Amino acid sequence: MGHLFYGTSADSITIPDRLLSHLKVVATTKLRRSESFTLSWTHVDGTPGRSTLWLQPAIPLRFVFDSAEPESLNAATLKNMADLANSSAGLVVDLEAEIPAADAAPRTPARAATAPTARRRPLSVAA
């Protein structure tokens, strides 16, 4: 389990290393572009409710991983997370979701136009 430190608080948010690796890529990409967004999750530690952070470039953000080896990233999960982070609802993650292994198949070119999408859902196993 990794840890996300936000602001000057010594308290951290415990997030599985695999999910934290994907979150790091999405967050650093948006913050590097000076794009603020929200990150929300439902509590899984027995505490009822959910939490939301407003992530913006001026607030310190630190990612601490238990594993010394970097995780392989799943392109579909990254795209799903980036799309959610760009939405008005913000990035909503499921801390208990299993992220599929990195894509083994070669990438296919993106289509020029896509069909309208339904309401965005939190990151899940199907991502």
Secondary structure, DSSP 8 states (H G I E B T S, - for coil): -EEEEETT-S--EEE-HHHHHHHHHHHHHHHHTT--EEEEEE--SS--SEEEEEE-TTS-EEEE-S-SS-----HHHHHHHHHHHHSTT-EEE-TT--------S------SS-----------TT-
